[in-house]
Amino acid sequence: MKQKLKELHGRKFVRDALVLQAATFVQGGSYLITSVLTKRYLGMEQMGRWNTAREIFMFAYFLVSMGVVNAAVSRYSEAVGRKDRQASVNALASMLKIGLVSSVLVITLGFLFGPAVAQHFYDDAEVGHWSALLCVAGLFEVVRGLTVVALQGTRQMREFAWFDISTNMLRLVLVFLALQSGWGVSGVVWAFLVHMAMAGAVALHYYRRARRGDPRLAPPPLREVFAAVPGSSVGQVFGLSYLLALNKSMNTLVPRFGMLLIPALATLQDAGKAFHANAAYSIAYVLSWGLGLAMGGVTQALLPALGLRIANTDTPFDQMGGLLKRVSLIAGSIMVGATLLSIPVMYVVIHAFYGAGAEDSFTYYLCLTSGNLFIGFTCVVEAFYIYSGKLRQAVPFNFLLAALMLAGIVLGGHWFGPIGVAAAAGLGRAVGLFHLVYMAAYFRRARLRRPVPPGPTAVS
C-alpha cells in the first residue's frame, strides 16, 4: 500500500490535483467564514440585500467574460508545450484585450441600468447602486487572470495554490474589518472592491516571481504582453471563451439564478420576507458550492495536463477515452461519498454557526446538494469539449438543457417558493450526465475507426 501511495503521489497530475484541492478547500472555508460573519453582523435581511447585489454583478460579469481565462489557459499551455513564444504572448495579450473591453462594457451597463433593474424587480434601487460599484472589480480581475493563465498553463500548481490562498485570506480579513467597523452592506461592497484591487497587486507579484523561476516555464515579460495587446488576434481565444461560457452556463450560471429570482417573488415581497428568504437560500448555496469545490482541483489540473500532453506526445486525443473515464469514475465516487457525509455536518454548521433565522437553509441545502451527486462524474466534460474540438456541437445541446433547468427553477419558484427553486437547481444538475453519454459515443466511434494492426504472418 505504501508503494502504491508513493507511485500515486509521483504522478504530476495527481500532485497538481491534490495541491489545487488544498487551495479550493481554503477558498471554500474562507467563503463559509465570510458568509457566517455577514449573517452574524448584518442579519438575514441585510445579508439578503448584499447577496442580491453581488448576484446582479456576477451575472453581468459572467455574460461578457466567463470562459476567457479557461480558454487562454488551454491556448497558453499548448503554446508552451510547442515552445512557441509568440503564441504564448498572443494568448496572454488576447485574454487581456478581451478582458479589458468586457470590463468597460460591464461597468457602463452596471451604472446605466443597475439601479433601474433593482428598483423594478426588487423595489430597492440601492441594491442596484451596490451592484454597479461591484462591476468595477472586473478591471482588477483581468490582471488576476494573467497570473492564473501563466501559472495554470504551465502547471505551476503549487505557486497558483499559494496565490489563490493569499487572495482569499486577504478578502476574509477585509470583509471582517468592514463588518467590525459597522459600515453595513456599503462597507462590505467597498471591502470587496479594495480586495480585488489588492488581489491584482498580489497577482503582479506572483507573475514577476514566475518570471524569476524556471526559464522553461517563465511567462513573457509584462511589457511584451501589453505591447502585443493592440495587434493581438482575439478570434481564437474569443471564440473558444464564448463557447465555454455558453457551455458552462448550465452548471455555473443557471443554478445561481435562484438568488435573483427569490427576492423578486411577489408572495415573498408582500410578506416582507424576500431578502430574508434569499439570505437563507444563499447560505445553502454557499455550503453546497463549497462542497462542490472538492472536484475543483481535478478540473483545474486536467485542462493544462491534457494540453501539455497533446503538445508533447504523438498520442491523439481520441485515444484518451480511458484516462477521462478513470478520472470521471474516481472523482464521481468520491463526490457521492462526500455529499452523503456532508448532510449531518451541514446541519450542525447551520444551527451552530449561523444561528437563529437561518433554519430554512438546511432544507434548501438538502435540495441543492443533490446536484453534487452528479458533478464529480462530469468534471471531465469541459476538458473533453475543448480538446476534442466539439464545443460548437455542445452549444445547442447545452442551450436545451439549460433552458430545461431554468424553466424548472422559474416554475418551482412560482409554484413552491424557495424550496421549489432549490429542488429544481439541485436535481437539474443531473442533466450534465448526458454529456458523458455523448463522450462515450465519441470514443467508441474513434475506436471503430482506428485501423486494426496486422496480425502475425503465417509461416508455412
C-alpha positions in Angstrom: 0.0 0.0 0.0 2.8 2.4 0.9 4.4 1.8 -2.5 1.1 2.4 -4.3 0.6 5.7 -2.5 4.2 6.7 -3.4 3.6 5.9 -7.0 0.3 7.8 -7.0 1.9 10.9 -5.5 4.7 10.6 -8.0 2.3 11.3 -10.9 2.3 15.0 -11.6 -1.4 15.2 -12.4 -2.3 13.7 -9.1 0.1 16.0 -7.3 -1.4 19.0 -9.1 -4.9 17.9 -8.2 -4.0 17.5 -4.6 -2.3 20.9 -4.4 -5.3 22.6 -6.0 -7.7 20.7 -3.7 -5.9 22.2 -0.8 -6.4 25.7 -2.3 -10.0 25.1 -3.1 -10.7 23.9 0.5 -9.2 27.1 1.8 -11.3 29.0 -0.7 -14.4 27.2 0.4 -13.6 27.7 4.1 -13.0 31.4 3.6 -16.3 31.9 1.9 -18.0 29.9 4.6 -16.5 32.1 7.3 -17.4 35.2 5.3 -21.0 34.0 5.0 -21.2 33.3 8.7 -19.8 36.7 9.6 -22.1 38.5 7.2 -25.1 36.9 8.7 -23.9 37.5 12.3 -23.1 41.2 11.8 -25.8 42.2 9.2 -28.7 39.9 9.9 -30.7 38.0 7.4 -32.4 41.0 5.8 -29.3 43.0 5.0 -27.4 39.8 4.1 -30.1 39.1 1.5 -29.7 42.6 0.0 -25.9 42.1 -0.2 -26.3 38.7 -1.9 -28.7 40.2 -4.4 -26.4 43.0 -5.3 -23.5 40.5 -5.7 -25.5 38.2 -7.9 -26.5 41.0 -10.3 -22.8 41.8 -10.7 -22.0 38.1 -11.1 -24.5 37.6 -13.8 -23.4 40.8 -15.7 -19.8 39.8 -15.5 -20.4 36.2 -16.5 -22.4 37.1 -19.6 -19.5 39.1 -21.1 -16.3 37.5 -19.6 -16.8 33.9 -18.4 -14.7 31.4 -20.3 -11.9 33.8 -21.3 -9.4 32.6 -18.6 -10.0 28.9 -19.2 -9.8 29.4 -23.0 -6.5 31.3 -22.5 -5.2 28.5 -20.2 -5.7 25.9 -22.9 -4.1 28.0 -25.7 -1.2 29.1 -23.5 -0.4 25.6 -22.3 -0.4 24.3 -25.9 1.9 27.1 -26.9 4.3 26.4 -24.0 4.3 22.7 -24.9 5.3 23.6 -28.5 7.8 26.1 -27.3 6.1 28.8 -29.4 6.9 32.0 -27.6 4.8 34.2 -30.0 1.8 32.1 -29.5 2.3 32.3 -25.7 2.4 36.1 -25.8 -0.6 36.3 -28.1 -2.7 34.0 -25.7 -2.0 36.4 -22.8 -2.4 39.5 -24.9 -5.7 38.3 -26.3 -7.1 37.5 -22.9 -6.0 40.9 -21.6 -7.7 42.6 -24.6 -11.0 40.8 -24.3 -11.0 41.2 -20.5 -10.4 45.0 -20.6 -13.1 45.5 -23.2 -15.5 43.3 -21.3 -14.9 45.1 -18.0 -15.5 48.5 -19.5 -18.8 47.2 -21.0 -19.9 45.7 -17.7 -19.1 48.9 -15.8 -21.0 51.0 -18.3 -24.1 48.8 -18.2 -23.9 48.5 -14.4 -24.1 52.2 -13.8 -26.6 52.8 -16.6 -29.1 50.1 -15.8 -28.2 48.5 -12.4 -30.3 50.9 -10.2 -33.3 50.8 -12.5 -33.2 47.0 -12.7 -33.1 46.6 -8.9 -35.9 49.1 -8.4 -38.1 47.3 -11.0 -37.6 43.8 -9.7 -36.8 44.3 -6.0 -38.2 47.7 -5.2 -34.7 48.6 -3.9 -32.6 50.9 -6.1 -29.7 50.9 -3.6 -29.1 47.3 -4.4 -28.5 48.3 -8.0 -26.1 51.0 -6.9 -24.1 48.5 -5.0 -24.0 46.1 -8.0 -22.8 48.9 -10.2 -19.9 49.6 -7.8 -19.0 45.8 -7.8 -18.7 45.9 -11.6 -15.6 48.0 -11.2 -13.9 44.9 -9.7 -13.9 43.4 -13.2 -10.9 45.6 -14.2 -8.8 44.1 -11.4 -10.0 40.5 -12.2 -8.3 40.9 -15.7 -4.9 41.5 -14.0 -5.5 38.4 -11.8 -6.4 36.4 -14.9 -2.9 37.0 -16.4 -1.3 35.3 -13.4 -3.9 32.5 -13.4 -3.1 31.7 -17.1 0.7 32.0 -16.6 0.7 29.6 -13.6 -2.0 27.1 -14.5 -1.0 27.0 -18.2 2.5 25.7 -17.1 1.1 23.5 -14.3 2.9 25.5 -11.6 0.0 24.5 -9.3 1.9 25.0 -6.0 2.5 28.6 -6.8 -1.1 29.0 -8.0 -2.4 27.5 -4.8 -0.4 29.9 -2.7 -1.6 32.8 -4.8 -5.2 31.7 -4.5 -4.9 31.1 -0.8 -3.3 34.5 -0.1 -6.0 36.4 -2.0 -8.8 34.5 -0.3 -7.3 35.3 3.1 -7.0 38.9 2.1 -10.7 39.1 1.2 -11.7 37.5 4.5 -9.7 40.0 6.6 -11.0 43.0 4.7 -14.7 41.9 4.9 -14.3 41.2 8.6 -12.8 44.7 9.2 -15.6 46.3 7.3 -18.2 44.4 9.3 -16.5 45.1 12.6 -16.5 48.8 11.7 -20.3 48.8 11.5 -20.4 50.1 7.9 -23.2 47.7 6.9 -23.6 46.5 3.3 -21.8 49.5 1.8 -18.8 48.6 3.9 -18.8 45.0 2.5 -19.1 46.3 -1.1 -16.1 48.6 -0.6 -14.2 45.9 1.1 -14.8 43.6 -1.9 -13.5 46.4 -4.3 -10.4 47.0 -2.2 -9.8 43.3 -2.0 -9.9 43.0 -5.8 -7.5 45.9 -6.2 -5.1 44.4 -3.8 -5.5 40.9 -5.3 -4.4 42.5 -8.6 -1.3 43.7 -6.9 -0.6 40.3 -5.4 -1.2 38.8 -8.9 1.5 41.0 -10.4 3.9 39.9 -7.6 3.4 36.2 -8.4 3.7 36.9 -12.1 7.1 38.6 -11.6 8.1 35.7 -9.3 7.2 33.2 -12.0 9.5 35.3 -14.3 12.4 34.6 -12.0 11.7 30.9 -11.7 12.3 28.0 -14.1 13.2 29.6 -17.5 11.3 26.9 -19.3 8.1 27.9 -17.5 8.7 31.6 -17.2 5.9 33.8 -18.7 6.9 36.5 -21.1 7.6 40.0 -19.7 4.5 42.0 -19.0 5.8 44.9 -21.2 5.9 42.5 -24.1 2.4 41.3 -23.4 1.0 44.8 -23.1 2.8 45.9 -26.2 1.1 43.0 -28.1 -2.4 43.9 -26.9 -3.4 46.4 -29.7 -2.4 44.0 -32.5 -3.3 40.7 -30.8 -5.7 38.4 -32.6 -8.6 37.6 -30.3 -10.6 35.4 -32.7 -9.3 32.0 -31.4 -9.4 32.8 -27.7 -12.6 34.9 -28.1 -14.5 32.1 -30.0 -13.3 29.4 -27.6 -14.1 31.5 -24.5 -17.7 32.2 -25.5 -18.3 28.6 -26.5 -17.0 27.8 -23.0 -19.3 30.4 -21.5 -22.3 29.0 -23.3 -21.5 25.5 -22.1 -20.6 26.5 -18.6 -23.7 28.5 -18.1 -25.7 25.3 -17.5 -23.5 24.4 -14.5 -22.4 27.8 -13.3 -24.9 30.4 -14.2 -28.3 28.7 -14.2 -28.1 27.3 -10.6 -27.3 30.8 -9.3 -30.4 32.2 -10.9 -32.4 31.3 -7.8 -30.7 34.1 -5.9 -32.0 36.6 -8.4 -35.5 35.1 -8.6 -36.3 34.6 -4.9 -36.2 38.3 -3.9 -38.4 39.1 -6.9 -41.2 36.7 -6.0 -44.3 38.7 -5.3 -45.6 36.5 -2.5 -42.4 37.0 -0.6 -42.3 40.7 -1.2 -45.8 41.1 0.0 -44.9 39.3 3.2 -41.7 41.4 3.6 -39.6 38.2 3.6 -38.0 38.4 0.1 -34.4 39.3 1.2 -34.6 37.2 4.3 -35.5 34.1 2.2 -32.7 35.0 -0.3 -30.2 35.1 2.6 -31.3 31.6 3.7 -31.1 30.3 0.2 -27.7 31.9 -0.3 -26.3 30.2 2.8 -27.4 26.9 1.5 -25.9 27.7 -1.9 -22.5 28.6 -0.3 -22.4 25.4 1.6 -23.4 23.3 -1.4 -21.0 25.2 -3.7 -18.2 24.8 -1.1 -18.7 21.0 -1.2 -18.7 21.1 -5.0 -15.2 22.6 -4.8 -14.0 19.2 -3.8 -13.7 18.5 -7.5 -12.2 21.9 -8.4 -8.6 20.6 -8.2 -9.3 17.8 -10.6 -10.9 20.1 -13.2 -8.2 22.7 -13.0 -5.4 20.2 -13.2 -6.9 18.3 -16.1 -7.1 21.2 -18.6 -3.4 22.1 -18.8 -2.3 18.5 -18.3 -4.1 17.4 -21.4 -2.9 20.5 -23.3 0.8 19.8 -22.5 0.4 16.1 -23.2 -1.2 16.7 -26.6 1.6 19.1 -27.5 4.5 16.9 -26.2 3.4 13.5 -27.4 2.1 11.9 -30.5 -0.9 10.4 -28.7 -4.1 11.7 -30.4 -6.9 12.9 -28.2 -9.3 10.2 -29.4 -7.1 7.6 -27.6 -7.5 9.3 -24.2 -11.0 8.0 -23.5 -9.7 5.5 -20.9 -7.9 8.3 -19.0 -11.0 10.5 -18.9 -13.2 7.6 -17.9 -11.0 6.7 -14.9 -10.9 10.3 -13.8 -14.7 10.6 -14.1 -15.4 7.4 -12.1 -12.9 8.1 -9.3 -14.0 11.8 -9.0 -17.7 10.9 -9.1 -17.4 8.1 -6.5 -15.5 10.4 -4.1 -18.1 13.2 -4.6 -21.1 10.9 -3.9 -19.5 9.8 -0.6 -18.6 13.4 0.3 -22.1 14.6 -0.4 -23.8 11.9 1.8 -21.3 12.6 4.6 -21.9 16.3 4.4 -25.5 16.2 5.4 -25.2 15.8 9.2 -22.1 18.1 9.2 -24.0 20.9 7.5 -27.0 20.6 9.9 -24.6 21.3 12.7 -22.9 24.2 10.8 -26.2 25.9 10.0 -27.6 25.7 13.5 -24.4 26.2 15.5 -22.6 28.9 13.4 -25.4 30.8 11.6 -27.9 30.6 14.4 -31.4 31.8 14.7 -33.1 32.8 11.5 -31.1 30.5 9.2 -33.0 27.3 10.0 -34.6 27.1 6.5 -31.1 26.9 5.0 -30.8 23.3 5.9 -33.9 22.3 3.9 -32.6 24.3 0.9 -29.2 22.6 1.3 -30.7 19.1 1.1 -32.2 20.1 -2.2 -29.2 21.9 -3.6 -26.6 19.4 -2.6 -28.4 16.7 -4.6 -26.7 18.2 -7.6 -23.3 17.4 -6.0 -24.1 13.7 -6.5 -23.5 14.2 -10.3 -20.9 16.9 -10.7 -17.9 14.6 -9.8 -18.7 12.4 -12.8 -18.9 15.5 -15.1 -15.6 17.1 -14.1 -14.0 15.9 -17.3 -16.6 17.4 -19.6 -15.0 20.8 -20.2 -11.6 19.4 -21.0 -13.2 16.9 -23.4 -15.0 19.5 -25.4 -12.0 21.8 -25.6 -9.5 19.2 -26.8 -11.9 17.2 -29.0 -12.9 20.4 -30.9 -16.6 19.6 -30.3 -17.5 22.8 -28.4 -19.7 24.1 -31.2 -21.7 20.9 -31.2 -22.2 21.1 -27.5 -23.7 24.6 -27.6 -27.2 23.8 -28.9 -27.3 20.7 -26.6 -26.4 22.8 -23.6 -28.9 25.5 -24.6 -31.7 22.9 -24.5 -30.5 21.5 -21.1 -30.0 25.0 -19.6 -33.5 26.0 -20.8 -35.0 23.0 -19.1 -33.1 23.8 -15.9 -34.1 27.4 -16.0 -37.8 26.6 -16.7 -37.7 24.2 -13.7 -36.3 26.9 -11.4 -38.7 29.5 -12.5 -41.8 27.2 -12.3 -40.5 25.8 -9.0 -40.2 29.3 -7.5 -43.7 30.4 -8.6 -45.4 27.2 -7.5 -43.5 26.3 -4.3 -41.3 29.3 -3.4 -37.6 29.0 -2.5 -37.9 25.2 -1.8 -39.0 24.7 -5.4 -36.1 26.8 -6.6 -33.7 24.7 -4.6 -35.1 21.4 -5.7 -35.0 22.4 -9.4 -31.5 23.8 -9.1 -30.2 20.7 -7.4 -31.8 17.9 -9.4 -31.3 19.9 -12.6 -27.6 19.2 -12.5 -28.3 15.6 -13.4 -28.7 16.7 -17.0 -24.9 17.1 -17.2 -24.7 13.3 -17.3 -26.0 13.4 -20.9 -22.5 14.8 -21.8 -20.9 11.6 -20.6 -23.2 9.6 -22.9 -22.0 11.8 -25.8 -18.4 11.3 -24.7 -18.8 7.5 -24.6 -20.2 7.5 -28.1 -17.4 9.7 -29.4 -14.6 7.5 -28.1 -16.5 4.3 -29.2 -16.7 5.7 -32.8 -13.0 6.6 -32.6 -12.1 3.1 -31.6 -14.1 1.6 -34.5 -12.4 4.0 -37.0 -8.9 3.1 -35.7 -7.1 0.7 -38.1 -6.6 -2.8 -36.7 -2.9 -3.7 -36.5 -1.9 -6.6 -38.8 -1.6 -10.0 -37.1 1.5 -12.2 -37.3 2.3 -13.6 -40.7 1.7 -17.3 -41.0 4.8 -19.4 -41.7 4.4 -22.4 -43.9 
